[in-house]
Structure formats: structure tokens, C-alpha cells
Amino acid sequence: MISNERPSPYGHRPHAPSGSKPPVIEETIKSDKIQIERKTFVFTLKENPRGRFLRITEDVNGRRDTIIIPATGLEDFKRLLDDMLKVSGETPAKMGAE
């Protein structure tokens, strides 16, 4: 193990040899970007043979994290996000320990 590698908490996943799986063809339907403070979020609606999905990528100084939401879950995701926005607007922000 290289010194900066950490074992996965989910167990060892063997890497498939390169070339064993053909690349999945993904078509980009729409993509947009938003900058919030020091973070850049890229929203990309894509489609592949398994269906449509939304890929949300967060980029902070070159470090990227991505989540993928199947199109079948986008309405539920929006509903949950709308609820979070409503609560965020109603609840005063806590300003440190008093």
C-alpha cells in the first residue's frame, strides 16, 4: 500500500483490468454551473443506456466530489430540497456558542 492510500471502510474492491469493460456512452442533455462562495457546482443532466440521471459535481480548489441522482428520483429530490429551503428561511442562523 502506498503511504497515502487508505483502506476502504467498505472492504477491498478488486480493480478490473483495463479494457475488460467497454466504456459507457453518456450523452449530455444539459449542463450548468454555479459558484457559491469557494465552491463550484456543476449540474449535468445525462443519458446512457440505463436511463437519464443528474450528476452534481462539487469542485473545491481542484478536489471533486460527485453524486448521481437517477431521473426517477428527481421529483423526490426537488421536494426534499424545497423543504430544506423553506426551513432554512424560517429558522434563524445560530451565530457561534454563547
N, CA, C and O atoms as CSV, one atom per row, in Angstrom:
chain,resi,resn,atom,element,x,y,z
A,1,MET,N,N,0.842,-1.176,0.000
A,1,MET,CA,C,0.000,0.000,0.000
A,1,MET,C,C,0.886,1.237,0.000
A,1,MET,O,O,1.846,1.319,0.766
A,2,ILE,N,N,0.569,2.181,-0.843
A,2,ILE,CA,C,1.285,3.445,-0.893
A,2,ILE,C,C,0.928,4.222,0.366
A,2,ILE,O,O,-0.183,4.088,0.879
A,3,SER,N,N,1.850,5.032,0.870
A,3,SER,CA,C,1.661,5.696,2.161
A,3,SER,C,C,0.408,6.567,2.230
A,3,SER,O,O,-0.157,6.726,3.312
A,4,ASN,N,N,-0.044,7.138,1.108
A,4,ASN,CA,C,-1.216,7.997,1.183
A,4,ASN,C,C,-2.513,7.257,0.845
A,4,ASN,O,O,-3.578,7.875,0.823
A,5,GLU,N,N,-2.449,5.961,0.586
A,5,GLU,CA,C,-3.650,5.175,0.334
A,5,GLU,C,C,-4.232,4.715,1.652
A,5,GLU,O,O,-3.507,4.365,2.583
A,6,ARG,N,N,-5.546,4.722,1.715
A,6,ARG,CA,C,-6.225,4.240,2.906
A,6,ARG,C,C,-7.135,3.102,2.499
A,6,ARG,O,O,-7.728,3.129,1.420
A,7,PRO,N,N,-7.248,2.098,3.360
A,7,PRO,CA,C,-8.164,1.014,3.019
A,7,PRO,C,C,-9.605,1.524,3.050
A,7,PRO,O,O,-9.947,2.391,3.854
A,8,SER,N,N,-10.432,0.988,2.181
A,8,SER,CA,C,-11.833,1.381,2.133
A,8,SER,C,C,-12.555,0.826,3.347
A,8,SER,O,O,-12.324,-0.323,3.724
A,9,PRO,N,N,-13.432,1.619,3.975
A,9,PRO,CA,C,-14.217,1.095,5.092
A,9,PRO,C,C,-15.245,0.075,4.615
A,9,PRO,O,O,-15.865,-0.602,5.434
A,10,TYR,N,N,-15.431,-0.043,3.314
A,10,TYR,CA,C,-16.422,-0.954,2.748
A,10,TYR,C,C,-15.790,-2.255,2.267
A,10,TYR,O,O,-16.449,-3.055,1.602
A,11,GLY,N,N,-14.548,-2.467,2.590
A,11,GLY,CA,C,-13.878,-3.679,2.153
A,11,GLY,C,C,-13.111,-3.444,0.868
A,11,GLY,O,O,-13.250,-2.398,0.235
A,12,HIS,N,N,-12.317,-4.401,0.492
A,12,HIS,CA,C,-11.470,-4.287,-0.700
A,12,HIS,C,C,-12.295,-4.538,-1.945
A,12,HIS,O,O,-13.023,-5.528,-2.021
A,13,ARG,N,N,-12.190,-3.670,-2.897
A,13,ARG,CA,C,-12.822,-3.855,-4.198
A,13,ARG,C,C,-11.727,-4.097,-5.221
A,13,ARG,O,O,-10.912,-3.211,-5.477
A,14,PRO,N,N,-11.698,-5.267,-5.799
A,14,PRO,CA,C,-10.656,-5.512,-6.797
A,14,PRO,C,C,-10.896,-4.654,-8.030
A,14,PRO,O,O,-12.032,-4.473,-8.471
A,15,HIS,N,N,-9.821,-4.136,-8.570
A,15,HIS,CA,C,-9.907,-3.318,-9.776
A,15,HIS,C,C,-9.947,-4.232,-10.987
A,15,HIS,O,O,-9.162,-5.173,-11.103
A,16,ALA,N,N,-10.868,-3.942,-11.879
A,16,ALA,CA,C,-10.951,-4.727,-13.113
A,16,ALA,C,C,-9.785,-4.337,-14.008
A,16,ALA,O,O,-9.412,-3.165,-14.063
A,17,PRO,N,N,-9.212,-5.295,-14.703
A,17,PRO,CA,C,-8.122,-4.945,-15.615
A,17,PRO,C,C,-8.636,-3.994,-16.691
A,17,PRO,O,O,-9.775,-4.103,-17.146
A,18,SER,N,N,-7.781,-3.067,-17.086
A,18,SER,CA,C,-8.208,-2.106,-18.092
A,18,SER,C,C,-8.578,-2.825,-19.373
A,18,SER,O,O,-7.938,-3.795,-19.777
A,19,GLY,N,N,-9.641,-2.316,-20.005
A,19,GLY,CA,C,-10.085,-2.910,-21.243
A,19,GLY,C,C,-11.079,-4.039,-21.056
A,19,GLY,O,O,-11.592,-4.561,-22.046
A,20,SER,N,N,-11.379,-4.447,-19.799
A,20,SER,CA,C,-12.296,-5.559,-19.597
A,20,SER,C,C,-13.753,-5.133,-19.762
A,20,SER,O,O,-14.601,-5.969,-20.079
A,21,LYS,N,N,-14.061,-3.858,-19.557
A,21,LYS,CA,C,-15.414,-3.345,-19.735
A,21,LYS,C,C,-15.390,-2.254,-20.794
A,21,LYS,O,O,-14.523,-1.380,-20.774
A,22,PRO,N,N,-16.331,-2.307,-21.708
A,22,PRO,CA,C,-16.374,-1.209,-22.678
A,22,PRO,C,C,-16.858,0.073,-21.986
A,22,PRO,O,O,-17.660,-0.004,-21.055
A,23,PRO,N,N,-16.395,1.229,-22.416
A,23,PRO,CA,C,-16.833,2.467,-21.780
A,23,PRO,C,C,-18.323,2.683,-22.022
A,23,PRO,O,O,-18.851,2.344,-23.081
A,24,VAL,N,N,-18.990,3.252,-21.023
A,24,VAL,CA,C,-20.415,3.546,-21.143
A,24,VAL,C,C,-20.560,4.874,-21.890
A,24,VAL,O,O,-19.951,5.878,-21.521
A,25,ILE,N,N,-21.359,4.861,-22.922
A,25,ILE,CA,C,-21.594,6.065,-23.710
A,25,ILE,C,C,-22.626,6.904,-22.984
A,25,ILE,O,O,-23.737,6.441,-22.725
A,26,GLU,N,N,-22.269,8.130,-22.656
A,26,GLU,CA,C,-23.170,9.060,-21.977
A,26,GLU,C,C,-23.380,10.272,-22.863
A,26,GLU,O,O,-22.426,10.864,-23.368
A,27,GLU,N,N,-24.639,10.632,-23.043
A,27,GLU,CA,C,-24.977,11.825,-23.808
A,27,GLU,C,C,-25.358,12.936,-22.831
A,27,GLU,O,O,-26.199,12.736,-21.954
A,28,THR,N,N,-24.742,14.098,-22.986
A,28,THR,CA,C,-25.091,15.249,-22.157
A,28,THR,C,C,-26.297,15.949,-22.767
A,28,THR,O,O,-26.280,16.347,-23.932
A,29,ILE,N,N,-27.347,16.091,-21.956
A,29,ILE,CA,C,-28.566,16.744,-22.399
A,29,ILE,C,C,-28.520,18.230,-22.061
A,29,ILE,O,O,-28.874,19.075,-22.883
A,30,LYS,N,N,-28.082,18.536,-20.847
A,30,LYS,CA,C,-27.969,19.928,-20.409
A,30,LYS,C,C,-26.948,19.995,-19.291
A,30,LYS,O,O,-26.836,19.069,-18.488
A,31,SER,N,N,-26.201,21.089,-19.238
A,31,SER,CA,C,-25.213,21.286,-18.187
A,31,SER,C,C,-25.200,22.747,-17.787
A,31,SER,O,O,-25.319,23.636,-18.630
A,32,ASP,N,N,-25.054,22.989,-16.481
A,32,ASP,CA,C,-24.964,24.359,-15.982
A,32,ASP,C,C,-24.086,24.380,-14.747
A,32,ASP,O,O,-23.893,23.359,-14.088
A,33,LYS,N,N,-23.554,25.558,-14.441
A,33,LYS,CA,C,-22.585,25.708,-13.360
A,33,LYS,C,C,-22.993,26.876,-12.479
A,33,LYS,O,O,-23.533,27.872,-12.960
A,34,ILE,N,N,-22.727,26.744,-11.169
A,34,ILE,CA,C,-22.989,27.835,-10.233
A,34,ILE,C,C,-21.822,27.916,-9.245
A,34,ILE,O,O,-21.320,26.896,-8.772
A,35,GLN,N,N,-21.405,29.143,-8.945
A,35,GLN,CA,C,-20.333,29.392,-7.979
A,35,GLN,C,C,-20.981,29.881,-6.686
A,35,GLN,O,O,-21.709,30.874,-6.696
A,36,ILE,N,N,-20.724,29.194,-5.576
A,36,ILE,CA,C,-21.226,29.597,-4.264
A,36,ILE,C,C,-20.026,29.633,-3.327
A,36,ILE,O,O,-19.413,28.608,-3.028
A,37,GLU,N,N,-19.709,30.843,-2.872
A,37,GLU,CA,C,-18.522,31.067,-2.046
A,37,GLU,C,C,-17.310,30.476,-2.748
A,37,GLU,O,O,-17.016,30.871,-3.876
A,38,ARG,N,N,-16.600,29.548,-2.129
A,38,ARG,CA,C,-15.392,28.995,-2.752
A,38,ARG,C,C,-15.656,27.693,-3.495
A,38,ARG,O,O,-14.721,27.030,-3.944
A,39,LYS,N,N,-16.923,27.328,-3.625
A,39,LYS,CA,C,-17.292,26.066,-4.270
A,39,LYS,C,C,-17.930,26.314,-5.628
A,39,LYS,O,O,-18.673,27.276,-5.820
A,40,THR,N,N,-17.627,25.432,-6.556
A,40,THR,CA,C,-18.276,25.442,-7.864
A,40,THR,C,C,-19.086,24.161,-7.966
A,40,THR,O,O,-18.572,23.069,-7.726
A,41,PHE,N,N,-20.356,24.304,-8.325
A,41,PHE,CA,C,-21.233,23.150,-8.516
A,41,PHE,C,C,-21.578,23.061,-9.995
A,41,PHE,O,O,-21.982,24.047,-10.611
A,42,VAL,N,N,-21.414,21.863,-10.559
A,42,VAL,CA,C,-21.764,21.622,-11.955
A,42,VAL,C,C,-22.915,20.613,-11.956
A,42,VAL,O,O,-22.792,19.510,-11.423
A,43,PHE,N,N,-24.032,21.013,-12.563
A,43,PHE,CA,C,-25.202,20.153,-12.698
A,43,PHE,C,C,-25.257,19.695,-14.146
A,43,PHE,O,O,-25.322,20.524,-15.054
A,44,THR,N,N,-25.232,18.395,-14.373
A,44,THR,CA,C,-25.240,17.864,-15.728
A,44,THR,C,C,-26.307,16.785,-15.838
A,44,THR,O,O,-26.246,15.758,-15.163
A,45,LEU,N,N,-27.289,17.037,-16.703
A,45,LEU,CA,C,-28.310,16.042,-16.991
A,45,LEU,C,C,-27.773,15.192,-18.136
A,45,LEU,O,O,-27.436,15.709,-19.201
A,46,LYS,N,N,-27.696,13.883,-17.908
A,46,LYS,CA,C,-27.099,12.978,-18.891
A,46,LYS,C,C,-28.029,11.809,-19.140
A,46,LYS,O,O,-29.004,11.586,-18.422
A,47,GLU,N,N,-27.689,11.069,-20.191
A,47,GLU,CA,C,-28.429,9.857,-20.506
A,47,GLU,C,C,-27.456,8.805,-20.991
A,47,GLU,O,O,-26.531,9.098,-21.750
A,48,ASN,N,N,-27.670,7.579,-20.549
A,48,ASN,CA,C,-26.894,6.445,-21.040
A,48,ASN,C,C,-27.877,5.296,-21.289
A,48,ASN,O,O,-29.079,5.481,-21.094
A,49,PRO,N,N,-27.414,4.133,-21.706
A,49,PRO,CA,C,-28.345,3.039,-21.994
A,49,PRO,C,C,-29.232,2.637,-20.803
A,49,PRO,O,O,-30.291,2.042,-21.001
A,50,ARG,N,N,-28.813,2.952,-19.582
A,50,ARG,CA,C,-29.616,2.595,-18.407
A,50,ARG,C,C,-30.672,3.644,-18.087
A,50,ARG,O,O,-31.573,3.377,-17.292
A,51,GLY,N,N,-30.584,4.841,-18.689
A,51,GLY,CA,C,-31.578,5.883,-18.453
A,51,GLY,C,C,-30.952,7.243,-18.238
A,51,GLY,O,O,-29.751,7.438,-18.430
A,52,ARG,N,N,-31.803,8.188,-17.829
A,52,ARG,CA,C,-31.345,9.554,-17.555
A,52,ARG,C,C,-30.989,9.709,-16.082
A,52,ARG,O,O,-31.513,9.016,-15.209
A,53,PHE,N,N,-30.072,10.653,-15.842
A,53,PHE,CA,C,-29.636,10.912,-14.470
A,53,PHE,C,C,-29.049,12.311,-14.381
A,53,PHE,O,O,-28.615,12.889,-15.377
A,54,LEU,N,N,-29.048,12.837,-13.167
A,54,LEU,CA,C,-28.434,14.130,-12.888
A,54,LEU,C,C,-27.145,13.877,-12.133
A,54,LEU,O,O,-27.141,13.225,-11.089
A,55,ARG,N,N,-26.054,14.396,-12.665
A,55,ARG,CA,C,-24.758,14.321,-11.990
A,55,ARG,C,C,-24.473,15.697,-11.407
A,55,ARG,O,O,-24.461,16.693,-12.130
A,56,ILE,N,N,-24.242,15.751,-10.093
A,56,ILE,CA,C,-23.899,17.005,-9.419
A,56,ILE,C,C,-22.464,16.865,-8.930
A,56,ILE,O,O,-22.153,15.997,-8.115
A,57,THR,N,N,-21.594,17.733,-9.441
A,57,THR,CA,C,-20.182,17.701,-9.072
A,57,THR,C,C,-19.836,18.961,-8.307
A,57,THR,O,O,-20.116,20.073,-8.756
A,58,GLU,N,N,-19.225,18.780,-7.144
A,58,GLU,CA,C,-18.750,19.894,-6.323
A,58,GLU,C,C,-17.241,19.964,-6.488
A,58,GLU,O,O,-16.544,18.968,-6.295
A,59,ASP,N,N,-16.739,21.135,-6.844
A,59,ASP,CA,C,-15.306,21.341,-7.014
A,59,ASP,C,C,-14.858,22.413,-6.034
A,59,ASP,O,O,-15.324,23.551,-6.082
A,60,VAL,N,N,-13.946,22.034,-5.142
A,60,VAL,CA,C,-13.377,22.979,-4.181
A,60,VAL,C,C,-11.869,22.925,-4.353
A,60,VAL,O,O,-11.218,21.968,-3.934
A,61,ASN,N,N,-11.324,23.957,-4.970
A,61,ASN,CA,C,-9.877,24.035,-5.187
A,61,ASN,C,C,-9.308,22.773,-5.824
A,61,ASN,O,O,-8.259,22.288,-5.399
A,62,GLY,N,N,-9.978,22.239,-6.825
A,62,GLY,CA,C,-9.478,21.077,-7.545
A,62,GLY,C,C,-9.907,19.739,-6.979
A,62,GLY,O,O,-9.727,18.710,-7.631
A,63,ARG,N,N,-10.471,19.729,-5.781
A,63,ARG,CA,C,-10.977,18.471,-5.203
A,63,ARG,C,C,-12.430,18.317,-5.618
A,63,ARG,O,O,-13.244,19.213,-5.395
A,64,ARG,N,N,-12.751,17.188,-6.218
A,64,ARG,CA,C,-14.104,16.986,-6.747
A,64,ARG,C,C,-14.810,15.841,-6.045
A,64,ARG,O,O,-14.226,14.793,-5.771
A,65,ASP,N,N,-16.077,16.072,-5.766
A,65,ASP,CA,C,-16.970,15.037,-5.258
A,65,ASP,C,C,-18.212,15.058,-6.127
A,65,ASP,O,O,-18.665,16.122,-6.550
A,66,THR,N,N,-18.758,13.890,-6.390
A,66,THR,CA,C,-19.892,13.782,-7.298
A,66,THR,C,C,-20.972,12.898,-6.701
A,66,THR,O,O,-20.688,11.882,-6.066
A,67,ILE,N,N,-22.228,13.308,-6.918
A,67,ILE,CA,C,-23.355,12.428,-6.630
A,67,ILE,C,C,-24.159,12.287,-7.917
A,67,ILE,O,O,-24.163,13.179,-8.765
A,68,ILE,N,N,-24.832,11.165,-8.046
A,68,ILE,CA,C,-25.655,10.910,-9.216
A,68,ILE,C,C,-27.059,10.561,-8.733
A,68,ILE,O,O,-27.241,9.701,-7.871
A,69,ILE,N,N,-28.039,11.242,-9.303
A,69,ILE,CA,C,-29.432,11.011,-8.942
A,69,ILE,C,C,-30.158,10.509,-10.189
A,69,ILE,O,O,-30.223,11.223,-11.190
A,70,PRO,N,N,-30.705,9.295,-10.144
A,70,PRO,CA,C,-31.467,8.813,-11.296
A,70,PRO,C,C,-32.660,9.740,-11.553
A,70,PRO,O,O,-33.237,10.293,-10.617
A,71,ALA,N,N,-33.018,9.904,-12.819
A,71,ALA,CA,C,-34.131,10.792,-13.186
A,71,ALA,C,C,-35.413,10.401,-12.475
A,71,ALA,O,O,-36.256,11.257,-12.205
A,72,THR,N,N,-35.574,9.125,-12.170
A,72,THR,CA,C,-36.781,8.683,-11.478
A,72,THR,C,C,-36.888,9.253,-10.069
A,72,THR,O,O,-37.973,9.241,-9.488
A,73,GLY,N,N,-35.791,9.750,-9.505
A,73,GLY,CA,C,-35.804,10.308,-8.157
A,73,GLY,C,C,-35.725,11.822,-8.120
A,73,GLY,O,O,-35.672,12.397,-7.033
A,74,LEU,N,N,-35.714,12.491,-9.269
A,74,LEU,CA,C,-35.526,13.947,-9.285
A,74,LEU,C,C,-36.690,14.699,-8.631
A,74,LEU,O,O,-36.457,15.699,-7.952
A,75,GLU,N,N,-37.920,14.251,-8.815
A,75,GLU,CA,C,-39.062,14.923,-8.173
A,75,GLU,C,C,-38.950,14.830,-6.657
A,75,GLU,O,O,-39.181,15.820,-5.963
A,76,ASP,N,N,-38.598,13.650,-6.127
A,76,ASP,CA,C,-38.419,13.487,-4.683
A,76,ASP,C,C,-37.262,14.343,-4.183
A,76,ASP,O,O,-37.348,14.943,-3.112
A,77,PHE,N,N,-36.184,14.401,-4.955
A,77,PHE,CA,C,-35.023,15.209,-4.594
A,77,PHE,C,C,-35.412,16.684,-4.525
A,77,PHE,O,O,-35.032,17.387,-3.589
A,78,LYS,N,N,-36.173,17.153,-5.521
A,78,LYS,CA,C,-36.624,18.544,-5.555
A,78,LYS,C,C,-37.539,18.842,-4.372
A,78,LYS,O,O,-37.419,19.892,-3.740
A,79,ARG,N,N,-38.444,17.930,-4.076
A,79,ARG,CA,C,-39.365,18.118,-2.954
A,79,ARG,C,C,-38.589,18.254,-1.636
A,79,ARG,O,O,-38.887,19.127,-0.821
A,80,LEU,N,N,-37.603,17.392,-1.439
A,80,LEU,CA,C,-36.787,17.446,-0.228
A,80,LEU,C,C,-35.988,18.745,-0.170
A,80,LEU,O,O,-35.898,19.371,0.886
A,81,LEU,N,N,-35.409,19.152,-1.296
A,81,LEU,CA,C,-34.645,20.396,-1.354
A,81,LEU,C,C,-35.551,21.603,-1.065
A,81,LEU,O,O,-35.162,22.515,-0.335
A,82,ASP,N,N,-36.752,21.599,-1.639
A,82,ASP,CA,C,-37.710,22.674,-1.363
A,82,ASP,C,C,-38.032,22.757,0.129
A,82,ASP,O,O,-38.114,23.851,0.688
A,83,ASP,N,N,-38.213,21.605,0.773
A,83,ASP,CA,C,-38.478,21.581,2.220
A,83,ASP,C,C,-37.295,22.149,2.996
A,83,ASP,O,O,-37.486,22.901,3.952
A,84,MET,N,N,-36.078,21.798,2.596
A,84,MET,CA,C,-34.879,22.307,3.274
A,84,MET,C,C,-34.771,23.824,3.108
A,84,MET,O,O,-34.409,24.526,4.053
A,85,LEU,N,N,-35.081,24.330,1.919
A,85,LEU,CA,C,-35.041,25.776,1.676
A,85,LEU,C,C,-36.067,26.501,2.539
A,85,LEU,O,O,-35.783,27.563,3.092
A,86,LYS,N,N,-37.245,25.930,2.650
A,86,LYS,CA,C,-38.301,26.537,3.465
A,86,LYS,C,C,-37.867,26.626,4.926
A,86,LYS,O,O,-38.010,27.676,5.551
A,87,VAL,N,N,-37.337,25.532,5.473
A,87,VAL,CA,C,-36.881,25.518,6.865
A,87,VAL,C,C,-35.703,26.465,7.049
A,87,VAL,O,O,-35.616,27.151,8.068
A,88,SER,N,N,-34.800,26.513,6.083
A,88,SER,CA,C,-33.636,27.395,6.177
A,88,SER,C,C,-34.068,28.854,6.258
A,88,SER,O,O,-33.467,29.639,6.992
A,89,GLY,N,N,-35.098,29.220,5.513
A,89,GLY,CA,C,-35.592,30.600,5.533
A,89,GLY,C,C,-36.355,30.928,6.803
A,89,GLY,O,O,-36.410,32.093,7.196
A,90,GLU,N,N,-36.944,29.938,7.453
A,90,GLU,CA,C,-37.751,30.164,8.644
A,90,GLU,C,C,-36.945,30.111,9.928
A,90,GLU,O,O,-37.320,30.738,10.919
A,91,THR,N,N,-35.853,29.381,9.926
A,91,THR,CA,C,-35.068,29.145,11.142
A,91,THR,C,C,-33.897,30.117,11.196
A,91,THR,O,O,-33.080,30.155,10.276
A,92,PRO,N,N,-33.808,30.914,12.282
A,92,PRO,CA,C,-32.666,31.841,12.381
A,92,PRO,C,C,-31.338,31.080,12.493
A,92,PRO,O,O,-31.258,30.034,13.138
A,93,ALA,N,N,-30.313,31.622,11.857
A,93,ALA,CA,C,-28.989,31.009,11.908
A,93,ALA,C,C,-28.396,31.158,13.294
A,93,ALA,O,O,-28.557,32.200,13.930
A,94,LYS,N,N,-27.712,30.131,13.768
A,94,LYS,CA,C,-27.031,30.196,15.062
A,94,LYS,C,C,-25.675,30.832,14.846
A,94,LYS,O,O,-24.941,30.437,13.941
A,95,MET,N,N,-25.340,31.790,15.647
A,95,MET,CA,C,-24.086,32.538,15.491
A,95,MET,C,C,-23.093,32.158,16.577
A,95,MET,O,O,-22.834,32.946,17.487
A,96,GLY,N,N,-22.535,30.956,16.491
A,96,GLY,CA,C,-21.492,30.520,17.434
A,96,GLY,C,C,-22.058,30.185,18.808
A,96,GLY,O,O,-23.239,30.411,19.072
A,97,ALA,N,N,-21.223,29.653,19.669
A,97,ALA,CA,C,-21.637,29.286,21.040
A,97,ALA,C,C,-21.720,30.531,21.893
A,97,ALA,O,O,-20.883,31.430,21.807
A,98,GLU,N,N,-22.741,30.560,22.709
A,98,GLU,CA,C,-22.910,31.737,23.604
A,98,GLU,C,C,-22.660,31.394,25.023
A,98,GLU,O,O,-22.760,32.259,25.894
